[in-house]
């Protein structure tokens, strides 16, 4: 029998009503849970709103952080702002261990400096040069880009120069000898933009132990204060305007102690602010993770179906090529299951979330295709692994497959285990394959809890998939080596012809 005929025969044998029903249930579980999560997500505002008022959206459609105090005026197509920054201080409210005091201090990514921005609207394009709490001078633009400058202490001279759509940031120790930190091209800037001083400070993020050593994020209000003098603007236009970008002066600290804002006394300008400018960290919507929450259920169903098929194969007298063909059939069936489930729930779920006003991060075409195909590959390789275990272990195969693949993923998806333990589970077990679904990005300039329970995998997608594939390959090799149970020989004189 040719391989083609063998594939047709085994595929026809695989399509039993019980198996097809189980795979259909797996698809419906992914779609049902995902669309339920999407439908339950809402953002309230007056009238239709494409995004939550608390979550700015950048020009590329991504949800970003864009909250700071802004003292600004107009700047034409050619011009510059130069300042000397003399000091930077800050406040952190109720930090651990006792949470009983408000202390002076700066979080590492507190920022104060100068900025060129396409208006005070949240999410508009910008380039900034700032001193940070612990990372020295940084040139940042369009939320994702960060260029390191010097780590010298204050006082420090800062300068932003505009030439059309090109913004250049430079720093100096004495105001005479300048060093370029970085250059950005912000295509499409209007003839007049806003330029000025700013201050912002993200929350003080700490981790509280929970479960079996897992960690839950806690964030407290902070504020940064920058002091400047020798403020000069070339090519400027209009009066100075002082206003917040985003909401500010809502906390008791700001109301009763030090309101965020800008104060000018002679040549000295003091700017106080809170918030952040950059990619979203802890507040980033976990769109793909929420929409594919049912994938672990689909995986469990696929593992059981494939393990039982392997156990049946072990009880039969079949050639090795039949063992291999059945593994391929189980893998293809599982792949189609994941492909259909993810292919339906992702675009429909994202559309529902956007209709509800939830600022879902855009899913580029190639990224979406990678996630959908990845869902299919995770189920397919999991099925091949479970099938090989079925041939090898028979009755215990389903439990072993669930313990190897589904259990580690389930344990690490929640803050139950220490981050280090969860990280190693997702490096060493077949659950590493789920990394192919990751869309969250780790940004060095964003304070966040980069751990599996927060949606960050320790391996890149291709490496995680390789780990799962290695397990599946070993299980298949062992199944082929072990083969099926031998055909019992007929006793002499029984009249039974073996074979």
C-alpha positions as CSV (number, residue, x, y, z in Angstrom):
1,X,0.0,0.0,0.0
2,X,1.4,3.4,-1.0
3,X,1.9,6.2,1.6
4,X,-1.0,8.2,0.0
5,X,-3.4,5.3,0.3
6,X,-2.2,4.7,3.8
7,X,-2.8,8.3,4.8
8,X,-6.3,8.2,3.3
9,X,-7.1,5.0,5.2
10,X,-5.8,6.2,8.5
11,X,-7.5,9.6,8.1
12,X,-10.8,7.9,7.4
13,X,-10.3,5.7,10.5
14,X,-9.4,8.7,12.6
15,X,-12.7,10.5,11.7
16,X,-14.8,8.7,14.3
17,X,-17.7,10.7,15.6
18,X,-16.3,10.7,19.1
19,X,-12.9,12.2,18.0
20,X,-14.5,14.8,15.7
21,X,-16.9,15.8,18.5
22,X,-14.0,16.2,20.9
23,X,-12.1,18.4,18.5
24,X,-15.2,20.5,17.8
25,X,-15.6,21.0,21.5
26,X,-12.0,22.1,21.7
27,X,-12.6,24.7,18.9
28,X,-15.8,25.9,20.6
29,X,-14.1,26.2,24.0
30,X,-11.5,28.6,22.5
31,X,-14.0,30.6,20.6
32,X,-16.6,30.7,23.4
33,X,-14.2,31.8,26.2
34,X,-12.4,34.3,23.9
35,X,-15.5,36.0,22.7
36,X,-17.0,36.0,26.2
37,X,-13.9,37.8,27.4
38,X,-14.0,40.3,24.6
39,X,-17.7,41.0,25.1
40,X,-17.2,41.6,28.8
41,X,-14.5,44.2,28.2
42,X,-15.9,47.8,28.1
43,X,-14.7,51.3,28.2
44,X,-17.1,54.1,29.3
45,X,-17.1,57.6,28.1
46,X,-19.6,60.2,26.8
47,X,-20.8,59.0,23.5
48,X,-18.9,56.7,21.2
49,X,-15.2,56.4,22.0
50,X,-12.6,54.4,20.2
51,X,-10.3,54.2,23.3
52,X,-10.4,54.6,27.0
53,X,-9.9,58.2,28.1
54,X,-7.1,56.9,30.4
55,X,-5.2,55.1,27.7
56,X,-3.7,57.2,24.9
57,X,-3.4,55.8,21.4
58,X,-0.4,56.6,19.2
59,X,-0.4,57.3,15.5
60,X,0.2,53.6,14.8
61,X,-2.8,52.6,16.8
62,X,-0.9,51.2,19.8
63,X,-2.0,52.0,23.3
64,X,0.8,54.0,25.1
65,X,1.5,56.0,28.2
66,X,1.5,59.7,27.7
67,X,1.0,61.7,30.9
68,X,3.2,64.5,32.1
69,X,3.2,68.2,33.0
70,X,4.0,70.4,30.0
71,X,5.2,74.1,30.0
72,X,5.3,74.9,26.3
73,X,5.1,77.4,23.5
74,X,5.1,77.2,19.7
75,X,8.2,76.2,17.6
76,X,8.5,76.7,13.8
77,X,10.1,74.4,11.3
78,X,13.6,75.7,12.2
79,X,14.5,76.3,15.9
80,X,15.8,75.0,19.1
81,X,15.3,75.0,22.9
82,X,18.2,75.1,25.3
83,X,18.1,74.8,29.1
84,X,20.3,74.1,32.0
85,X,18.9,71.5,34.4
86,X,20.2,72.2,37.9
87,X,18.4,69.6,40.1
88,X,15.9,66.7,40.0
89,X,14.1,65.5,43.1
90,X,11.0,63.4,43.7
91,X,8.5,61.8,46.1
92,X,7.5,58.2,46.6
93,X,4.4,57.5,48.6
94,X,4.2,54.7,51.1
95,X,6.9,52.4,49.8
96,X,7.7,49.0,51.4
97,X,8.5,47.6,53.8
98,X,6.2,49.4,56.2
99,X,4.0,51.5,53.9
100,X,3.7,54.1,56.6
101,X,5.5,57.1,55.3
102,X,6.0,59.3,52.3
103,X,9.7,59.5,51.3
104,X,11.9,61.6,49.2
105,X,13.3,59.8,46.2
106,X,13.1,59.1,42.5
107,X,12.0,55.9,40.7
108,X,14.5,54.7,38.1
109,X,12.5,56.0,35.1
110,X,11.3,59.3,36.5
111,X,12.0,61.9,33.8
112,X,12.4,65.7,33.6
113,X,13.8,67.6,30.7
114,X,12.8,69.2,27.4
115,X,10.4,67.9,24.7
116,X,9.2,68.7,21.2
117,X,5.6,67.4,20.6
118,X,2.9,67.6,17.9
119,X,0.5,69.4,20.3
120,X,-0.5,68.6,23.8
121,X,-2.8,65.8,22.7
122,X,-2.1,62.5,24.3
123,X,-0.6,60.0,21.8
124,X,0.9,62.7,19.4
125,X,4.4,62.3,18.1
126,X,7.3,63.6,20.2
127,X,11.0,63.7,20.8
128,X,12.4,64.4,24.3
129,X,15.8,64.8,26.0
130,X,15.6,64.2,29.7
131,X,17.5,63.3,32.9
132,X,16.1,60.1,34.5
133,X,16.1,58.9,38.1
134,X,18.7,56.2,37.6
135,X,19.6,55.9,34.0
136,X,21.3,59.2,33.2
137,X,20.4,61.3,30.2
138,X,18.1,59.7,27.6
139,X,16.8,60.7,24.1
140,X,13.4,59.2,23.6
141,X,10.9,59.5,20.8
142,X,7.6,58.1,19.5
143,X,7.1,56.1,22.7
144,X,9.2,53.0,21.8
145,X,12.6,54.5,21.1
146,X,15.2,55.1,23.7
147,X,18.8,56.2,23.2
148,X,21.3,56.5,26.2
149,X,23.3,59.6,26.8
150,X,25.8,60.3,29.5
151,X,25.4,59.3,33.2
152,X,27.0,62.5,34.5
153,X,25.3,64.2,37.4
154,X,23.5,67.5,37.4
155,X,23.8,70.3,36.5
156,X,23.5,69.4,32.8
157,X,22.8,71.4,29.7
158,X,20.1,70.0,27.4
159,X,19.2,71.1,23.8
160,X,16.7,69.9,21.2
161,X,17.0,71.3,17.7
162,X,14.3,71.1,15.0
163,X,15.1,71.1,11.3
164,X,11.9,70.3,9.5
165,X,10.9,66.8,10.5
166,X,14.3,66.0,12.1
167,X,14.8,66.5,15.9
168,X,18.3,66.3,17.4
169,X,19.1,66.0,21.1
170,X,22.4,67.1,22.5
171,X,23.8,67.5,26.0
172,X,26.7,69.5,27.5
173,X,28.5,69.9,30.8
174,X,29.3,73.6,30.4
175,X,27.0,74.9,27.6
176,X,29.9,75.2,25.2
177,X,31.0,71.8,24.1
178,X,28.0,69.7,23.0
179,X,27.6,66.0,22.4
180,X,24.8,64.6,20.2
181,X,22.8,62.0,22.0
182,X,20.4,61.0,19.2
183,X,18.4,62.1,16.2
184,X,14.8,61.2,15.2
185,X,12.8,61.8,12.0
186,X,9.2,62.5,12.8
187,X,7.6,62.5,9.4
188,X,4.6,64.7,8.9
189,X,5.1,67.2,11.7
190,X,3.1,70.4,11.2
191,X,4.8,73.7,10.6
192,X,4.3,74.7,14.2
193,X,4.8,72.2,17.1
194,X,4.9,72.7,20.8
195,X,8.3,72.8,22.6
196,X,9.1,73.2,26.3
197,X,9.9,71.7,29.7
198,X,8.3,68.6,31.2
199,X,8.3,66.3,34.2
200,X,6.8,62.8,34.7
201,X,7.2,59.8,37.0
202,X,5.8,56.3,36.7
203,X,4.4,54.4,39.7
204,X,6.8,52.8,42.2
205,X,6.4,49.1,41.2
206,X,7.1,46.4,43.9
207,X,6.2,42.8,44.1
208,X,4.2,41.2,46.9
209,X,4.7,37.5,47.5
210,X,1.6,35.3,47.2
211,X,0.6,31.7,46.6
212,X,3.6,29.3,46.7
213,X,6.1,32.1,46.2
214,X,4.5,33.9,43.2
215,X,4.4,37.7,43.0
216,X,1.6,40.2,42.6
217,X,2.4,43.7,41.4
218,X,1.8,46.8,43.6
219,X,2.3,50.3,42.3
220,X,2.3,53.6,44.3
221,X,2.1,57.2,43.3
222,X,5.3,59.1,42.6
223,X,6.2,62.6,41.5
224,X,9.3,64.1,39.9
225,X,10.4,67.7,40.2
226,X,12.9,69.3,37.7
227,X,14.5,72.7,38.2
228,X,15.8,74.6,35.1
229,X,17.3,77.9,34.3
230,X,18.9,79.6,31.2
231,X,15.8,78.7,29.2
232,X,16.1,79.9,25.6
233,X,13.9,79.2,22.6
234,X,15.1,80.0,19.1
235,X,12.3,80.1,16.4
236,X,9.7,80.2,19.1
237,X,6.2,81.5,18.7
238,X,3.5,82.7,21.1
239,X,3.2,82.7,24.9
240,X,4.1,80.0,27.4
241,X,1.3,77.7,28.3
242,X,1.3,75.5,31.4
243,X,-1.0,72.4,31.4
244,X,-1.1,68.7,32.1
245,X,-1.0,66.2,29.3
246,X,-3.4,63.6,30.7
247,X,-5.0,63.7,34.2
248,X,-3.1,65.1,37.1
249,X,-3.6,66.7,40.5
250,X,-6.0,64.0,41.5
251,X,-4.1,62.5,44.4
252,X,-4.1,63.8,48.0
253,X,-0.4,64.4,47.8
254,X,-0.9,66.8,44.8
255,X,-4.0,68.4,46.3
256,X,-2.6,69.1,49.7
257,X,1.2,69.1,49.5
258,X,2.9,69.7,46.1
259,X,0.5,70.1,43.1
260,X,1.9,69.1,39.8
261,X,2.6,72.1,37.6
262,X,5.2,74.7,36.6
263,X,6.4,77.6,38.7
264,X,8.5,80.4,37.3
265,X,10.6,82.6,39.6
266,X,12.8,85.0,37.7
267,X,14.9,82.8,35.4
268,X,14.3,79.6,37.4
269,X,11.5,77.3,36.3
270,X,10.4,74.4,38.5
271,X,8.2,71.7,36.8
272,X,6.5,68.9,38.8
273,X,4.7,66.0,37.2
274,X,3.7,62.4,37.4
275,X,2.9,59.6,34.8
276,X,5.0,58.2,32.0
277,X,5.7,58.7,28.3
278,X,6.4,55.4,26.5
279,X,4.9,51.9,25.8
280,X,2.4,50.7,28.3
281,X,3.8,48.5,31.0
282,X,1.6,47.0,33.7
283,X,-1.6,48.7,32.3
284,X,-1.1,47.2,28.8
285,X,-4.2,45.3,27.7
286,X,-3.5,41.5,27.4
287,X,-5.5,41.1,24.3
288,X,-4.1,37.8,22.8
289,X,-3.7,36.1,26.2
290,X,-7.3,36.9,27.1
291,X,-8.8,35.9,23.7
292,X,-6.8,32.6,23.6
293,X,-7.5,31.7,27.3
294,X,-9.4,28.6,26.1
295,X,-6.4,27.2,24.2
296,X,-5.3,25.3,27.3
297,X,-8.7,23.5,27.3
298,X,-8.3,22.7,23.6
299,X,-4.8,21.4,24.3
300,X,-6.1,19.1,27.1
301,X,-8.7,17.7,24.7
302,X,-6.2,17.2,21.9
303,X,-3.7,15.5,24.3
304,X,-6.3,13.0,25.5
305,X,-7.5,12.2,22.0
306,X,-3.9,11.7,20.7
307,X,-2.8,9.6,23.7
308,X,-5.8,7.3,23.3
309,X,-5.0,6.8,19.7
310,X,-1.4,6.0,20.6
311,X,-2.6,3.5,23.2
312,X,-4.8,1.8,20.6
313,X,-1.9,1.6,18.2
314,X,0.3,-0.1,20.9
315,X,-2.3,-2.8,21.2
316,X,-2.3,-3.6,17.5
317,X,0.1,-5.3,15.2
318,X,0.9,-2.6,12.7
319,X,4.1,-1.7,10.8
320,X,6.3,1.2,11.9
321,X,5.1,3.3,8.9
322,X,1.5,3.0,10.2
323,X,2.7,4.3,13.6
324,X,4.3,7.3,11.8
325,X,1.3,7.9,9.6
326,X,-1.1,7.9,12.6
327,X,1.2,10.4,14.4
328,X,1.0,12.6,11.3
329,X,-2.8,12.3,11.2
330,X,-3.2,13.2,14.8
331,X,-0.8,16.2,14.4
332,X,-2.7,17.5,11.3
333,X,-6.1,17.2,13.0
334,X,-4.8,19.1,16.0
335,X,-3.2,21.7,13.8
336,X,-6.5,22.4,12.0
337,X,-8.2,22.6,15.4
338,X,-5.9,25.3,16.6
339,X,-5.9,27.1,13.3
340,X,-9.6,27.4,13.1
341,X,-10.1,28.3,16.7
342,X,-7.4,31.1,16.8
343,X,-8.3,32.2,13.3
344,X,-11.9,32.9,14.3
345,X,-11.5,34.3,17.9
346,X,-8.6,36.7,17.3
347,X,-10.1,39.0,14.5
348,X,-13.6,38.7,15.9
349,X,-12.6,39.3,19.5
350,X,-10.4,42.3,18.7
351,X,-13.2,43.8,16.6
352,X,-15.6,43.4,19.6
353,X,-13.1,44.9,22.0
354,X,-12.6,47.9,19.7
355,X,-16.4,48.3,19.4
356,X,-16.6,48.3,23.2
357,X,-14.0,51.1,23.3
358,X,-11.2,48.9,24.7
359,X,-7.8,50.2,23.4
360,X,-6.6,46.9,22.0
361,X,-3.0,46.9,20.8
362,X,-2.9,46.6,17.0
363,X,-2.1,43.1,15.8
364,X,0.0,43.5,12.6
365,X,-0.8,41.1,9.8
366,X,2.4,39.0,10.1
367,X,2.1,38.9,13.9
368,X,-1.5,37.8,13.7
369,X,-0.6,35.1,11.2
370,X,2.3,34.0,13.4
371,X,0.0,33.7,16.5
372,X,-2.8,31.8,14.6
373,X,-0.3,29.4,13.0
374,X,1.5,29.1,16.3
375,X,-1.7,28.0,18.0
376,X,-2.1,25.3,15.5
377,X,1.6,24.2,15.8
378,X,1.4,24.1,19.6
379,X,-1.6,21.7,19.4
380,X,-0.1,19.7,16.6
381,X,3.2,19.1,18.4
382,X,1.4,18.4,21.6
383,X,-0.7,15.8,19.8
384,X,2.4,14.1,18.3
385,X,4.0,14.1,21.8
386,X,0.9,12.6,23.4
387,X,0.5,10.0,20.6
388,X,4.1,8.9,21.1
389,X,3.6,8.6,24.8
390,X,0.5,6.6,24.1
391,X,2.4,4.0,22.1
392,X,5.0,3.9,24.9
393,X,3.0,4.1,28.1
394,X,-0.4,3.1,27.0
395,X,-3.0,3.8,29.8
396,X,-1.0,6.4,31.7
397,X,-0.1,8.4,28.5
398,X,-2.9,11.0,28.8
399,X,-2.0,11.9,32.4
400,X,1.7,12.2,31.6
401,X,1.0,14.3,28.5
402,X,-1.2,16.7,30.6
403,X,1.4,16.8,33.3
404,X,4.2,17.7,30.8
405,X,2.4,20.2,28.7
406,X,-0.9,21.6,30.1
407,X,0.0,21.6,33.8
408,X,3.2,23.7,33.6
409,X,1.4,26.3,31.4
410,X,-1.5,26.5,33.8
411,X,0.8,26.9,36.8
412,X,2.8,29.6,35.2
413,X,-0.1,31.6,33.8
414,X,-1.0,32.7,37.4
415,X,1.2,34.2,40.1
416,X,1.5,30.9,42.0
417,X,5.2,30.0,41.7
418,X,8.3,32.1,42.1
419,X,9.2,33.9,38.9
420,X,12.5,31.9,38.6
421,X,10.7,28.6,39.0
422,X,8.0,29.6,36.5
423,X,10.7,30.7,34.0
424,X,12.6,27.5,34.2
425,X,9.4,25.5,33.7
426,X,8.8,27.4,30.5
427,X,12.3,26.7,29.4
428,X,12.6,23.0,30.2
429,X,9.1,21.5,29.7
430,X,7.1,21.2,26.5
431,X,4.9,24.1,27.7
432,X,7.8,26.3,26.3
433,X,6.0,26.0,23.0
434,X,3.4,28.5,24.1
435,X,6.0,31.3,23.7
436,X,5.2,31.3,20.0
437,X,1.9,33.1,21.0
438,X,3.6,35.9,22.8
439,X,2.9,39.4,21.5
440,X,4.0,41.4,24.6
441,X,7.3,43.2,24.3
442,X,9.8,43.9,27.0
443,X,11.1,47.4,26.9
444,X,14.1,48.4,29.1
445,X,12.8,51.9,29.6
446,X,9.4,50.7,30.9
447,X,9.0,49.6,34.5
448,X,7.0,46.3,34.5
449,X,6.8,42.9,36.0
450,X,8.4,40.8,33.2
451,X,7.4,37.4,34.3
452,X,5.3,34.5,32.9
453,X,2.3,35.4,35.1
454,X,2.3,38.8,33.4
455,X,2.4,37.3,29.9
456,X,6.2,37.3,29.3
457,X,7.9,34.1,28.3
458,X,11.6,33.5,29.0
459,X,12.3,32.1,25.5
460,X,11.6,33.7,22.1
461,X,8.8,32.0,20.2
462,X,11.0,30.0,17.8
463,X,13.1,28.6,20.7
464,X,10.0,27.7,22.7
465,X,8.5,25.9,19.7
466,X,11.9,24.1,19.2
467,X,11.7,22.8,22.8
468,X,8.2,21.4,22.3
469,X,9.3,20.0,18.9
470,X,12.2,18.2,20.5
471,X,10.0,16.5,23.0
472,X,7.6,15.5,20.2
473,X,10.5,14.2,18.1
474,X,11.9,12.1,20.9
475,X,8.4,10.6,21.7
476,X,7.9,9.8,18.0
477,X,11.3,8.2,17.7
478,X,10.6,6.1,20.8
479,X,7.2,5.0,19.5
480,X,8.8,3.9,16.2
481,X,11.6,2.1,18.0
482,X,9.2,0.4,20.4
483,X,6.6,-0.2,17.7
484,X,3.3,-1.9,18.4
485,X,2.8,-5.1,20.4
486,X,4.0,-8.1,18.5
487,X,1.6,-10.6,16.9
488,X,1.3,-13.7,19.1
489,X,2.6,-16.8,17.5
490,X,0.2,-19.6,16.9
491,X,0.9,-22.7,19.0
492,X,2.0,-25.8,17.1
493,X,-0.9,-27.9,15.8
494,X,-3.5,-25.2,16.5
495,X,-4.5,-24.8,12.9
496,X,-4.2,-21.0,13.2
497,X,-2.1,-19.3,10.6
498,X,-0.1,-16.4,12.1
499,X,0.0,-13.0,10.3
